[in-house]
Amino acid sequence: MTILLLMLGGLLVVAIFIAMFVIGIYNKLVTMRNRYKNAYAQIDVQLKRRYDLIPNLVETAKGYIKHERETLEAVTAARNIAYAASKAAAANPGDASAMKNLASAETGLGGTLSRLMMVSEAYPDLKANQNMMQLTEELTSTENKISFARQAYNDSVMTYNTDREVFPSNLIAGMFNFGAAELFVVEKPEQKDAPKVSFS
């Protein structure tokens, strides 16, 4: 009888140990998921700030570059697409397709903003406009904040994804449907192209 009680006690201790182990891993995964969602919230704040600056930038430029209506409309359209994609991603930063759509929309917006800045270079009165200079400075500052926030988010996602893929966390992640999170990578063609060097 005492041997049976000892065996039952031993099994109970093992069961408690396994339960505590599973609970510990589950809680760690939840914590890391919440960290990357919080990191995305920091990006979202900066994106909203940029989306609010863009219409003012377009309005300021409108008065000077009337012949560049197509560029201004492209910036506005790209801003609206990126804003909609941002709202979808903010609803669930863990949704890979929403994050890919946001990255794609941000790439498009970045390209149209670059075009607007290049066009504005040809208009000295616009460049000298105090409001345009202030908006450009705020936009540059916001872009830097977005870059830092995106890096923090990607670091959080990498930590989460790594932990959910290693053994034995992968077993718990699979049991409780902890899906992979998507990195937020904005393509910038000018950064991908290697500079061409010619000695001829």
Helices and strands as residue ranges (DSSP letters): H 2-62, G 66-68, H 69-91, H 96-121, H 124-128, H 130-165, H 169-175, H 189-192
